[in-house]
Amino acid sequence: MVRRIAMTLCLLVSAIQFGCRKDAETVGAQETIIAGEPIAKEDWQRLQAAGWDRRVGDRLGLWVSVARQRLVGIEHGQVRFVYVCSTAARGTGNRQGSHRTPLGWHAVAERFGEGLPRGAIFRERRYSGVVWRPDEDAGKDLILSRILWLRGLEPGVNRGPGIDSHDRYIYIHGTPAEEKLGRPASMGCIRLSNRAIIQLYDRTESGTVVLITDW
């Protein structure tokens, strides 16, 4: 209970940081839903400087902030939702085998897990037929519930030989290590709670644009 309250307070602080005020509604332990509040001016200026208008426009786009360990859904310049995430324990980087999270512009290339139960365990993007339960010791970095497989959009940055995000199997996916969300802990992917990844899957589609920044 104490941990849940602490997470809720943390999420509400994050909502304020993203320019969200009284319309923020906490849902569960891993998510804050935002009722159409504008993003903070400084953040919006940085996103625009990175090319948000050109890459995303008024559509729904995803911003992964490594510094804040948050995944933010933005549409028409408004924050639609915020999820606590976990990026790579080794930091950011684009090299094959580095186990680091790549920066820059990506898009959701492929999606897996439609209709599967929360906690469904994947083996090479196929449902294993086994469901992870929260009281079980996973023992390793399982990929659960849903997969959004990312493709880099920037040649020389996250696309091309030796640095290709798609070839590196960079996913947004559910994790058994939900207690580590909010701090870098993954092997390079972007982890979400299993509740959150299912919700995100339902809100996005193939081609949804994703910007990963170190700020």
N, CA, C and O of each residue as an XYZ file, in Angstrom:
860
protein
N       0.822     -1.198      0.000
C       0.000      0.000      0.000
C       0.866      1.262      0.000
O       0.591      2.211     -0.734
N       1.924      1.262      0.837
C       2.819      2.418      0.890
C       3.471      2.656     -0.466
O       3.574      3.792     -0.931
N       3.922      1.537     -1.108
C       4.560      1.663     -2.419
C       3.579      2.210     -3.449
O       3.956      3.031     -4.285
N       2.326      1.763     -3.398
C       1.315      2.222     -4.353
C       1.062      3.723     -4.181
O       0.938      4.453     -5.165
N       0.984      4.179     -2.918
C       0.771      5.602     -2.660
C       1.954      6.406     -3.171
O       1.776      7.466     -3.771
N       3.172      5.901     -2.931
C       4.365      6.605     -3.391
C       4.384      6.714     -4.904
O       4.724      7.765     -5.447
N       4.018      5.626     -5.598
C       3.977      5.651     -7.059
C       2.944      6.639     -7.559
O       3.181      7.353     -8.533
N       1.784      6.684     -6.887
C       0.736      7.615     -7.276
C       1.210      9.051     -7.160
O       0.974      9.857     -8.061
N       1.884      9.384     -6.049
C       2.405     10.735     -5.870
C       3.440     11.060     -6.926
O       3.472     12.173     -7.450
N       4.294     10.083     -7.242
C       5.308     10.283     -8.271
C       4.677     10.586     -9.618
O       5.141     11.466    -10.344
N       3.614      9.857     -9.954
C       2.939     10.055    -11.219
C       2.268     11.421    -11.287
O       2.268     12.066    -12.336
N       1.700     11.859    -10.178
C       1.061     13.169    -10.171
C       2.089     14.282    -10.322
O       1.816     15.289    -10.975
N       3.274     14.112     -9.724
C       4.355     15.073     -9.935
C       4.758     15.104    -11.393
O       4.991     16.173    -11.957
N       4.842     13.905    -12.019
C       5.176     13.834    -13.436
C       4.139     14.554    -14.274
O       4.483     15.235    -15.240
N       2.868     14.408    -13.913
C       1.803     15.081    -14.647
C       1.989     16.582    -14.607
O       1.801     17.263    -15.616
N       2.362     17.109    -13.434
C       2.605     18.537    -13.321
C       3.788     18.944    -14.187
O       3.737     19.986    -14.841
N       4.852     18.145    -14.207
C       6.028     18.452    -15.015
C       5.694     18.505    -16.495
O       6.298     19.282    -17.234
N       4.750     17.699    -16.940
C       4.374     17.681    -18.338
C       3.287     18.691    -18.656
O       2.667     18.625    -19.718
N       3.052     19.625    -17.744
C       2.082     20.670    -18.006
C       0.663     20.246    -17.711
O      -0.273     20.864    -18.218
N       0.467     19.212    -16.905
C      -0.857     18.673    -16.618
C      -1.221     19.037    -15.191
O      -0.409     18.887    -14.278
N      -2.453     19.520    -14.999
C      -2.812     20.020    -13.689
C      -3.997     19.256    -13.128
O      -3.916     18.040    -12.958
N      -5.081     19.929    -12.842
C      -6.167     19.333    -12.084
C      -6.903     18.231    -12.827
O      -7.643     17.471    -12.202
N      -6.726     18.116    -14.147
C      -7.461     17.113    -14.891
C      -6.747     15.773    -14.933
O      -7.212     14.849    -15.602
N      -5.627     15.649    -14.233
C      -4.916     14.370    -14.196
C      -5.667     13.383    -13.313
O      -6.067     13.708    -12.195
N      -5.853     12.168    -13.835
C      -6.551     11.114    -13.094
C      -5.639      9.909    -12.997
O      -5.229      9.362    -14.020
N      -5.316      9.489    -11.791
C      -4.450      8.336    -11.613
C      -5.254      7.066    -11.788
O      -6.328      6.911    -11.207
N      -4.715      6.139    -12.610
C      -5.387      4.868    -12.870
C      -4.381      3.759    -12.606
O      -3.395      3.636    -13.333
N      -4.613      2.948    -11.578
C      -3.677      1.888    -11.253
C      -2.377      2.466    -10.724
O      -2.307      3.642    -10.365
N      -1.351      1.629    -10.678
C      -0.084      2.054    -10.102
C       0.898      2.538    -11.151
O       1.933      3.103    -10.797
N       0.609      2.337    -12.438
C       1.619      2.594    -13.444
C       1.180      3.606    -14.495
O       1.851      3.732    -15.520
N       0.098      4.322    -14.289
C      -0.405      5.147    -15.367
C      -1.061      6.414    -14.852
O      -1.707      6.413    -13.804
N      -0.890      7.494    -15.598
C      -1.663      8.696    -15.365
C      -2.342      9.067    -16.665
O      -1.673      9.256    -17.681
N      -3.664      9.176    -16.649
C      -4.417      9.618    -17.811
C      -4.561     11.134    -17.751
O      -4.893     11.678    -16.698
N      -4.323     11.809    -18.839
C      -4.369     13.259    -18.880
C      -5.522     13.704    -19.767
O      -5.649     13.246    -20.903
N      -6.346     14.578    -19.261
C      -7.522     15.025    -20.009
C      -7.199     16.233    -20.874
O      -7.697     17.332    -20.632
N      -6.366     16.025    -21.878
C      -6.135     17.042    -22.896
C      -5.396     18.280    -22.456
O      -5.621     19.353    -23.016
N      -4.514     18.172    -21.464
C      -3.739     19.327    -21.045
C      -2.572     19.562    -22.013
O      -2.004     18.600    -22.529
N      -2.210     20.823    -22.267
C      -1.064     21.092    -23.142
C       0.234     20.649    -22.489
O       0.358     20.673    -21.265
N       1.192     20.248    -23.295
C       2.492     19.857    -22.768
C       3.234     21.099    -22.291
O       2.990     22.200    -22.786
N       4.133     20.927    -21.335
C       4.900     22.049    -20.802
C       5.635     22.774    -21.937
O       6.153     22.144    -22.859
N       5.669     24.090    -21.853
C       6.213     24.924    -22.940
C       7.634     24.530    -23.308
O       7.953     24.382    -24.488
N       8.497     24.357    -22.298
C       9.897     24.018    -22.570
C      10.010     22.678    -23.287
O      10.789     22.539    -24.230
N       9.229     21.686    -22.840
C       9.254     20.374    -23.478
C       8.755     20.459    -24.918
O       9.330     19.850    -25.820
N       7.688     21.212    -25.123
C       7.128     21.337    -26.465
C       8.113     21.996    -27.414
O       8.215     21.601    -28.576
N       8.835     22.993    -26.935
C       9.841     23.657    -27.769
C      10.948     22.685    -28.160
O      11.416     22.702    -29.299
N      11.362     21.851    -27.238
C      12.419     20.876    -27.534
C      11.919     19.809    -28.505
O      12.659     19.388    -29.395
N      10.688     19.374    -28.346
C      10.120     18.393    -29.273
C       9.990     18.972    -30.673
O      10.282     18.293    -31.657
N       9.559     20.207    -30.766
C       9.445     20.839    -32.077
C      10.808     21.010    -32.720
O      10.960     20.808    -33.925
N      11.814     21.389    -31.912
C      13.170     21.530    -32.440
C      13.706     20.196    -32.947
O      14.528     20.157    -33.862
N      13.237     19.106    -32.349
C      13.655     17.760    -32.778
C      12.920     17.299    -34.031
O      13.272     16.274    -34.615
N      11.883     18.063    -34.455
C      11.169     17.726    -35.678
C       9.794     17.135    -35.465
O       9.271     16.455    -36.348
N       9.188     17.384    -34.294
C       7.882     16.777    -33.989
C       6.818     17.142    -35.024
O       6.085     16.274    -35.495
N       6.735     18.418    -35.373
C       5.700     18.843    -36.327
C       5.842     18.120    -37.659
O       4.850     17.709    -38.260
N       7.069     17.970    -38.112
C       7.304     17.331    -39.408
C       7.068     15.828    -39.350
O       6.516     15.251    -40.287
N       7.476     15.199    -38.272
C       7.390     13.739    -38.171
C       6.012     13.247    -37.721
O       5.546     12.194    -38.155
N       5.372     14.017    -36.851
C       4.139     13.553    -36.217
C       2.939     14.405    -36.613
O       1.868     13.875    -36.906
N       3.117     15.715    -36.621
C       1.989     16.601    -36.905
C       0.958     16.545    -35.791
O       1.316     16.580    -34.614
N      -0.318     16.457    -36.149
C      -1.396     16.420    -35.167
C      -1.808     15.005    -34.780
O      -2.748     14.818    -34.008
N      -1.108     14.012    -35.315
C      -1.441     12.626    -34.973
C      -0.924     12.282    -33.580
O      -0.217     13.072    -32.955
N      -1.284     11.100    -33.105
C      -0.727     10.613    -31.852
C       0.714     10.186    -32.081
O       1.000      9.395    -32.981
N       1.613     10.707    -31.271
C       3.003     10.289    -31.277
C       3.431      9.932    -29.867
O       2.816     10.378    -28.899
N       4.481      9.132    -29.741
C       4.987      8.704    -28.441
C       6.356      9.313    -28.197
O       7.237      9.261    -29.055
N       6.520      9.885    -27.026
C       7.810     10.427    -26.611
C       8.299      9.625    -25.416
O       7.626      9.566    -24.387
N       9.474      9.003    -25.548
C      10.103      8.282    -24.447
C      11.222      9.156    -23.897
O      12.218      9.407    -24.575
N      11.049      9.611    -22.673
C      12.063     10.422    -22.003
C      12.910      9.510    -21.118
O      12.437      9.007    -20.099
N      14.162      9.304    -21.515
C      15.061      8.455    -20.735
C      15.378      9.114    -19.396
O      15.455      8.430    -18.374
N      15.562     10.429    -19.389
C      15.891     11.141    -18.157
C      14.800     10.987    -17.108
O      15.092     10.879    -15.917
N      13.537     10.975    -17.548
C      12.406     10.905    -16.611
C      11.818      9.506    -16.493
O      10.971      9.260    -15.633
N      12.260      8.583    -17.352
C      11.715      7.225    -17.371
C      10.190      7.261    -17.508
O       9.456      6.652    -16.730
N       9.753      7.991    -18.518
C       8.340      8.144    -18.826
C       8.114      7.976    -20.327
O       8.930      8.403    -21.144
N       6.992      7.345    -20.675
C       6.513      7.286    -22.052
C       5.255      8.141    -22.109
O       4.295      7.909    -21.374
N       5.276      9.136    -22.995
C       4.207     10.129    -23.048
C       3.517     10.065    -24.408
O       4.180     10.087    -25.445
N       2.191      9.985    -24.406
C       1.411     10.047    -25.637
C       0.953     11.471    -25.878
O       0.315     12.074    -25.015
N       1.275     12.020    -27.056
C       0.959     13.410    -27.382
C       0.183     13.447    -28.688
O       0.579     12.822    -29.672
N      -0.916     14.176    -28.694
C      -1.749     14.319    -29.883
C      -2.284     15.754    -29.932
O      -2.781     16.263    -28.928
N      -2.184     16.410    -31.103
C      -2.630     17.800    -31.250
C      -1.975     18.702    -30.201
O      -2.598     19.649    -29.721
N      -0.721     18.412    -29.847
C      -0.024     19.228    -28.862
C      -0.485     19.035    -27.439
O      -0.098     19.801    -26.557
N      -1.314     18.018    -27.190
C      -1.851     17.747    -25.867
C      -1.308     16.417    -25.345
O      -1.138     15.463    -26.105
N      -1.042     16.367    -24.048
C      -0.641     15.115    -23.420
C      -1.880     14.268    -23.194
O      -2.790     14.680    -22.475
N      -1.927     13.081    -23.806
C      -3.080     12.185    -23.663
C      -2.889     11.154    -22.557
O      -3.848     10.768    -21.888
N      -1.652     10.712    -22.368
C      -1.387      9.750    -21.296
C       0.099      9.742    -21.000
O       0.918     10.156    -21.821
N       0.433      9.260    -19.800
C       1.822      9.121    -19.361
C       1.969      7.759    -18.700
O       1.160      7.386    -17.851
N       2.996      7.018    -19.086
C       3.287      5.738    -18.452
C       4.688      5.774    -17.847
O       5.611      6.340    -18.433
N       4.839      5.173    -16.682
C       6.164      4.915    -16.134
C       6.811      3.808    -16.953
O       6.176      2.791    -17.231
N       8.066      3.995    -17.340
C       8.752      2.984    -18.155
C      10.111      2.665    -17.561
O      10.505      3.204    -16.527
N      10.809      1.784    -18.236
C      12.168      1.444    -17.852
C      12.978      1.239    -19.117
O      12.660      0.371    -19.930
N      14.021      2.033    -19.286
C      14.919      1.881    -20.425
C      16.173      1.124    -19.973
O      16.198      0.574    -18.872
N      17.196      1.092    -20.800
C      18.337      0.197    -20.565
C      19.145      0.546    -19.320
O      19.408      1.715    -19.037
N      19.526     -0.480    -18.594
C      20.380     -0.310    -17.418
C      21.737      0.268    -17.804
O      22.369      0.958    -17.004
N      22.187     -0.010    -19.023
C      23.495      0.465    -19.476
C      23.437      1.841    -20.132
O      24.447      2.336    -20.630
N      22.266      2.454    -20.132
C      22.159      3.783    -20.709
C      21.744      3.757    -22.169
O      21.140      2.790    -22.633
N      22.065      4.812    -22.885
C      21.655      4.933    -24.281
C      22.804      4.606    -25.223
O      23.973      4.808    -24.896
N      22.449      4.098    -26.397
C      23.447      3.770    -27.407
C      22.802      2.995    -28.535
O      21.719      2.431    -28.379
N      23.474      2.971    -29.672
C      22.857      2.377    -30.854
C      23.566      1.142    -31.385
O      23.098      0.544    -32.353
N      24.673      0.742    -30.787
C      25.466     -0.342    -31.357
C      24.848     -1.712    -31.097
O      24.311     -1.980    -30.022
N      24.939     -2.561    -32.100
C      24.498     -3.949    -31.964
C      25.225     -4.610    -30.798
O      26.447     -4.500    -30.698
N      24.504     -5.291    -29.922
C      25.109     -5.993    -28.802
C      25.447     -5.130    -27.610
O      26.020     -5.621    -26.637
N      25.102     -3.842    -27.661
C      25.451     -2.937    -26.566
C      24.494     -3.032    -25.387
O      24.830     -2.615    -24.279
N      23.299     -3.580    -25.618
C      22.246     -3.636    -24.603
C      21.911     -2.241    -24.074
O      21.624     -2.060    -22.891
N      21.953     -1.266    -24.976
C      21.597      0.107    -24.651
C      20.357      0.522    -25.458
O      20.065     -0.058    -26.503
N      19.643      1.522    -24.964
C      18.448      2.008    -25.642
C      18.825      3.042    -26.694
O      19.502      4.018    -26.373
N      18.405      2.853    -27.943
C      18.759      3.797    -28.999
C      17.932      5.082    -28.912
O      16.759      5.057    -28.541
N      18.556      6.181    -29.254
C      17.878      7.475    -29.288
C      17.335      7.746    -30.686
O      17.628      7.021    -31.637
N      16.542      8.799    -30.789
C      16.086      9.275    -32.091
C      14.701      8.812    -32.486
O      13.947      8.253    -31.691
N      14.395      9.069    -33.761
C      13.060      8.812    -34.295
C      12.891      7.363    -34.724
O      13.738      6.796    -35.414
N      11.788      6.783    -34.302
C      11.415      5.414    -34.647
C       9.943      5.374    -35.045
O       9.220      6.360    -34.897
N       9.518      4.236    -35.544
C       8.096      3.989    -35.795
C       7.786      2.561    -35.383
O       8.650      1.685    -35.423
N       6.545      2.341    -34.988
C       6.105      0.980    -34.674
C       6.010      0.214    -35.987
O       5.175      0.525    -36.836
N       6.865     -0.785    -36.149
C       6.918     -1.542    -37.398
C       5.964     -2.734    -37.368
O       5.258     -2.994    -38.343
N       5.945     -3.451    -36.258
C       5.115     -4.654    -36.138
C       4.578     -4.750    -34.720
O       5.189     -4.259    -33.771
N       3.424     -5.391    -34.595
C       2.734     -5.500    -33.317
C       2.335     -6.957    -33.066
O       1.903     -7.659    -33.980
N       2.485     -7.398    -31.818
C       2.201     -8.784    -31.485
C       1.426     -8.860    -30.168
O       1.681     -8.096    -29.238
N       0.478     -9.795    -30.109
C      -0.197    -10.080    -28.852
C      -1.669     -9.764    -28.809
O      -2.287     -9.848    -27.748
N      -2.248     -9.401    -29.940
C      -3.673     -9.062    -29.977
C      -4.522    -10.137    -29.285
O      -4.487    -11.309    -29.659
N      -5.280     -9.716    -28.275
C      -6.212    -10.620    -27.614
C      -5.621    -11.585    -26.608
O      -6.365    -12.348    -25.991
N      -4.312    -11.581    -26.421
C      -3.701    -12.505    -25.466
C      -3.911    -12.020    -24.034
O      -4.110    -10.826    -23.809
N      -3.869    -12.935    -23.062
C      -4.068    -12.534    -21.664
C      -2.904    -11.707    -21.135
O      -1.778    -11.811    -21.621
N      -3.193    -10.891    -20.138
C      -2.127    -10.146    -19.486
C      -1.121    -11.120    -18.886
O      -1.498    -12.068    -18.197
N       0.152    -10.882    -19.149
C       1.200    -11.771    -18.653
C       1.590    -12.869    -19.617
O       2.444    -13.694    -19.291
N       0.984    -12.905    -20.805
C       1.359    -13.912    -21.812
C       2.858    -13.829    -22.098
O       3.394    -12.747    -22.337
N       3.527    -14.979    -22.073
C       4.978    -15.029    -22.287
C       5.280    -15.298    -23.756
O       4.760    -16.244    -24.348
N       6.135    -14.442    -24.340
C       6.529    -14.598    -25.746
C       7.895    -15.278    -25.851
O       8.792    -15.044    -25.041
N       8.022    -16.118    -26.862
C       9.303    -16.692    -27.264
C       9.480    -16.357    -28.738
O       8.749    -16.865    -29.588
N      10.444    -15.507    -29.036
C      10.668    -15.051    -30.408
C       9.369    -14.515    -31.026
O       9.018    -14.831    -32.163
N       8.687    -13.710    -30.249
C       7.464    -12.989    -30.667
C       6.266    -13.913    -30.873
O       5.256    -13.491    -31.436
N       6.359    -15.132    -30.439
C       5.227    -16.052    -30.502
C       4.781    -16.397    -29.089
O       5.607    -16.577    -28.195
N       3.487    -16.487    -28.895
C       2.924    -16.824    -27.594
C       3.334    -18.242    -27.226
O       3.106    -19.183    -27.985
N       3.930    -18.381    -26.073
C       4.435    -19.678    -25.624
C       3.329    -20.584    -25.086
O       3.533    -21.783    -24.899
N       2.151    -19.996    -24.838
C       1.082    -20.759    -24.215
C       1.123    -20.692    -22.702
O       0.264    -21.261    -22.028
N       2.128    -19.992    -22.157
C       2.296    -19.870    -20.706
C       2.024    -18.421    -20.299
O       2.407    -17.489    -21.006
N       1.365    -18.241    -19.166
C       1.062    -16.909    -18.649
C       1.819    -16.692    -17.343
O       1.714    -17.492    -16.414
N       2.580    -15.606    -17.281
C       3.288    -15.241    -16.049
C       2.313    -14.645    -15.047
O       1.428    -13.870    -15.411
N       2.482    -15.015    -13.778
C       1.660    -14.475    -12.697
C       2.518    -13.590    -11.799
O       3.697    -13.879    -11.595
N       1.941    -12.515    -11.260
C       2.727    -11.568    -10.455
C       3.433    -12.177     -9.249
O       4.433    -11.628     -8.787
N       2.937    -13.299     -8.729
C       3.567    -13.908     -7.560
C       4.675    -14.897     -7.934
O       5.234    -15.565     -7.065
N       4.987    -14.986     -9.220
C       6.012    -15.912     -9.687
C       7.346    -15.196     -9.860
O       7.385    -14.037    -10.270
N       8.431    -15.886     -9.548
C       9.773    -15.365     -9.771
C      10.150    -15.638    -11.222
O      10.342    -16.788    -11.615
N      10.254    -14.567    -12.019
C      10.513    -14.743    -13.452
C      11.891    -15.340    -13.702
O      12.046    -16.200    -14.569
N      12.891    -14.892    -12.951
C      14.230    -15.443    -13.096
C      15.022    -14.882    -14.251
O      16.246    -15.014    -14.273
N      14.359    -14.252    -15.221
C      15.070    -13.659    -16.352
C      14.192    -12.601    -17.012
O      13.060    -12.360    -16.594
N      14.734    -11.984    -18.041
C      14.074    -10.854    -18.696
C      13.003    -11.351    -19.670
O      13.249    -11.448    -20.873
N      11.832    -11.661    -19.152
C      10.742    -12.142    -19.993
C      10.087    -10.989    -20.752
O      10.072     -9.848    -20.291
N       9.551    -11.314    -21.917
C       8.782    -10.361    -22.723
C       7.326    -10.782    -22.628
O       6.960    -11.889    -23.024
N       6.496     -9.885    -22.097
C       5.132    -10.253    -21.721
C       4.060     -9.398    -22.397
O       4.301     -8.250    -22.769
N       2.886     -9.979    -22.542
C       1.602     -9.312    -22.818
C       1.440     -8.771    -24.234
O       0.544     -9.207    -24.957
N       2.280     -7.840    -24.640
C       2.225     -7.255    -25.976
C       3.632     -6.832    -26.388
O       4.498     -6.589    -25.547
N       3.836     -6.749    -27.704
C       5.113     -6.266    -28.251
C       4.828     -5.216    -29.310
O       4.022     -5.439    -30.213
N       5.487     -4.073    -29.202
C       5.561     -3.095    -30.274
C       7.017     -3.066    -30.729
O       7.887     -2.579    -30.006
N       7.281     -3.586    -31.923
C       8.648     -3.715    -32.444
C       8.990     -2.442    -33.214
O       8.283     -2.067    -34.150
N      10.060     -1.790    -32.823
C      10.403     -0.485    -33.391
C      11.372     -0.595    -34.558
O      12.248     -1.459    -34.596
N      11.182      0.313    -35.507
C      12.104      0.452    -36.632
C      12.679      1.868    -36.606
O      11.933      2.843    -36.512
N      13.999      1.976    -36.689
C      14.633      3.285    -36.724
C      14.330      4.017    -38.017
O      14.231      3.403    -39.080
N      14.183      5.324    -37.925
C      13.867      6.146    -39.096
C      15.030      7.015    -39.546
O      14.914      7.749    -40.528
N      16.169      6.938    -38.823
C      17.285      7.837    -39.123
C      18.534      7.045    -39.523
O      19.215      6.484    -38.665
N      18.832      7.001    -40.819
C      20.050      6.315    -41.264
C      21.281      6.902    -40.584
O      21.443      8.118    -40.492
N      22.140      6.008    -40.112
C      23.346      6.452    -39.436
C      23.161      6.728    -37.961
O      24.134      6.932    -37.237
N      21.914      6.735    -37.510
C      21.617      6.975    -36.098
C      21.015      5.731    -35.465
O      21.508      5.244    -34.448
N      19.956      5.223    -36.064
C      19.297      4.018    -35.545
C      18.835      3.102    -36.673
O      18.003      2.218    -36.472
N      19.383      3.326    -37.847
C      19.031      2.518    -39.008
C      20.266      2.281    -39.865
O      20.970      3.219    -40.240
N      20.516      1.013    -40.168
C      21.690      0.677    -40.970
C      22.539     -0.376    -40.283
O      22.286     -0.718    -39.128
N      23.549     -0.897    -40.982
C      24.369     -1.988    -40.460
C      25.007     -1.660    -39.116
O      25.617     -0.604    -38.944
N      24.858     -2.571    -38.173
C      25.501     -2.433    -36.873
C      24.793     -1.540    -35.881
O      25.143     -1.535    -34.701
N      23.790     -0.772    -36.338
C      23.112      0.166    -35.443
C      21.596      0.124    -35.606
O      20.892      0.985    -35.078
N      21.100     -0.852    -36.317
C      19.695     -0.871    -36.710
C      18.784     -1.317    -35.554
O      18.908     -2.436    -35.055
N      17.884     -0.443    -35.142
C      17.014     -0.747    -34.008
C      16.140     -1.975    -34.270
O      15.911     -2.780    -33.367
N      15.660     -2.115    -35.487
C      14.824     -3.272    -35.810
C      15.643     -4.558    -35.745
O      15.188     -5.556    -35.187
N      16.828     -4.541    -36.303
C      17.703     -5.714    -36.255
C      18.157     -6.028    -34.828
O      18.497     -7.168    -34.511
N      18.159     -5.009    -33.976
C      18.540     -5.200    -32.574
C      17.357     -5.674    -31.726
O      17.513     -5.912    -30.528
N      16.188     -5.813    -32.331
C      14.983     -6.257    -31.621
C      14.641     -5.316    -30.463
O      14.439     -5.746    -29.327
N      14.582     -4.034    -30.780
C      14.180     -3.049    -29.784
C      12.657     -2.994    -29.751
O      12.012     -2.625    -30.732
N      12.100     -3.366    -28.608
C      10.652     -3.431    -28.423
C      10.202     -2.447    -27.347
O      10.996     -1.984    -26.529
N       8.914     -2.145    -27.370
C       8.190     -1.691    -26.188
C       7.363     -2.900    -25.753
O       6.576     -3.424    -26.542
N       7.530     -3.347    -24.516
C       6.875     -4.605    -24.119
C       6.585     -4.624    -22.628
O       7.099     -3.803    -21.868
N       5.754     -5.576    -22.225
C       5.459     -5.786    -20.816
C       6.577     -6.547    -20.134
O       7.344     -7.258    -20.782
N       6.665     -6.392    -18.814
C       7.776     -6.978    -18.061
C       7.296     -7.596    -16.748
O       6.309     -7.136    -16.174
N       7.988     -8.638    -16.267
C       7.693     -9.144    -14.923
C       8.328     -8.283    -13.837
O       7.958     -8.382    -12.667
N       9.289     -7.432    -14.224
C      10.017     -6.597    -13.255
C       9.337     -5.245    -13.081
O       9.967     -4.198    -13.228
N       8.054     -5.278    -12.769
C       7.305     -4.029    -12.643
C       7.813     -3.170    -11.482
O       7.652     -1.949    -11.495
N       8.419     -3.800    -10.491
C       8.946     -3.038     -9.357
C      10.143     -2.174     -9.740
O      10.524     -1.273     -8.992
N      10.743     -2.445    -10.910
C      11.892     -1.660    -11.367
C      11.493     -0.524    -12.306
O      12.344      0.267    -12.714
N      10.219     -0.437    -12.650
C       9.782      0.652    -13.511
C      10.057      1.983    -12.827
O       9.912      2.123    -11.612
N      10.459      2.959    -13.641
C      10.819      4.256    -13.090
C      12.316      4.442    -12.974
O      12.784      5.515    -12.593
N      13.081      3.393    -13.304
C      14.539      3.523    -13.333
C      15.092      2.630    -14.436
O      14.457      1.636    -14.790
N      16.260      2.955    -14.988
C      16.839      2.148    -16.063
C      17.136      0.739    -15.575
O      17.824      0.555    -14.571
N      16.612     -0.267    -16.296
C      16.798     -1.645    -15.834
C      16.734     -2.664    -16.955
O      16.979     -3.845    -16.712
N      16.411     -2.252    -18.180
C      16.182     -3.219    -19.249
C      17.491     -3.597    -19.951
O      18.569     -3.111    -19.611
N      17.351     -4.481    -20.943
C      18.490     -4.902    -21.765
C      18.576     -4.079    -23.056
O      19.310     -4.442    -23.975
N      17.842     -2.996    -23.122
C      17.844     -2.142    -24.303
C      16.449     -1.731    -24.735
O      16.256     -0.658    -25.306
N      15.470     -2.595    -24.457
C      14.078     -2.292    -24.815
C      13.472     -1.271    -23.868
O      14.113     -0.819    -22.919
N      12.233     -0.922    -24.145
C      11.460     -0.027    -23.282
C      10.391     -0.874    -22.611
O       9.478     -1.368    -23.272
N      10.502     -1.038    -21.316
C       9.576     -1.863    -20.553
C       8.425     -1.018    -20.009
O       8.609      0.134    -19.617
N       7.242     -1.615    -19.996
C       6.076     -1.034    -19.341
C       5.441     -2.092    -18.451
O       5.744     -3.279    -18.576
N       4.562     -1.661    -17.552
C       3.772     -2.635    -16.813
C       2.886     -3.387    -17.802
O       2.638     -2.908    -18.909
N       2.418     -4.542    -17.408
C       1.593     -5.347    -18.309
C       0.236     -4.704    -18.562
O      -0.311     -4.815    -19.660
N      -0.296     -4.046    -17.575
C      -1.521     -3.273    -17.778
C      -1.284     -2.163    -18.795
O      -2.087     -1.960    -19.706
N      -0.168     -1.445    -18.631
C       0.114     -0.298    -19.488
C       0.375     -0.707    -20.934
O      -0.114     -0.046    -21.850
N       1.133     -1.778    -21.165
C       1.444     -2.150    -22.544
C       0.189     -2.587    -23.289
O       0.076     -2.344    -24.491
N      -0.750     -3.222    -22.604
C      -1.996     -3.610    -23.261
C      -2.789     -2.357    -23.647
O      -3.341     -2.281    -24.744
N      -2.841     -1.387    -22.748
C      -3.541     -0.144    -23.044
C      -2.853      0.600    -24.188
O      -3.516      1.126    -25.082
N      -1.516      0.641    -24.154
C      -0.782      1.334    -25.212
C      -0.994      0.640    -26.548
O      -1.185      1.305    -27.566
N      -0.965     -0.663    -26.559
C      -1.210     -1.432    -27.785
C      -2.548     -1.046    -28.398
O      -2.654     -0.867    -29.611
N      -3.557     -0.919    -27.566
C      -4.901     -0.593    -28.053
C      -5.018      0.847    -28.537
O      -5.930      1.175    -29.296
N      -4.107      1.703    -28.105
C      -4.160      3.115    -28.488
C      -3.300      3.445    -29.702
O      -3.408      4.539    -30.257
N      -2.461      2.526    -30.113
C      -1.530      2.794    -31.201
C      -1.786      1.846    -32.370
O      -2.654      0.975    -32.310
N      -1.013      2.038    -33.424
C      -1.128      1.197    -34.612
C       0.236      1.123    -35.283
O       1.158      1.853    -34.919
N       0.358      0.236    -36.266
C       1.602      0.184    -37.037
C       1.812      1.539    -37.699
O       0.890      2.106    -38.287
N       3.024      2.044    -37.598
C       3.336      3.355    -38.155
C       3.338      4.469    -37.134
O       3.824      5.562    -37.425
N       2.806      4.225    -35.935
C       2.861      5.254    -34.890
C       4.308      5.651    -34.653
O       5.180      4.795    -34.503
N       4.556      6.954    -34.622
C       5.922      7.480    -34.517
C       6.342      7.590    -33.047
O       5.552      7.979    -32.187
N       7.597      7.239    -32.785
C       8.153      7.218    -31.431
C       9.462      7.992    -31.427
O      10.362      7.698    -32.213
N       9.571      8.978    -30.547
C      10.828      9.704    -30.361
C      11.412      9.332    -29.009
O      10.745      9.465    -27.983
N      12.673      8.859    -29.004
C      13.370      8.527    -27.767
C      14.451      9.566    -27.554
O      15.319      9.749    -28.407
N      14.403     10.253    -26.408
C      15.398     11.285    -26.101
C      16.090     10.989    -24.785
O      15.565     10.251    -23.951
N      17.275     11.568    -24.600
C      17.979     11.398    -23.333
C      17.627     12.494    -22.342
O      18.145     12.518    -21.226
N      16.741     13.408    -22.749
C      16.295     14.474    -21.853
C      14.845     14.270    -21.434
O      14.302     15.075    -20.678
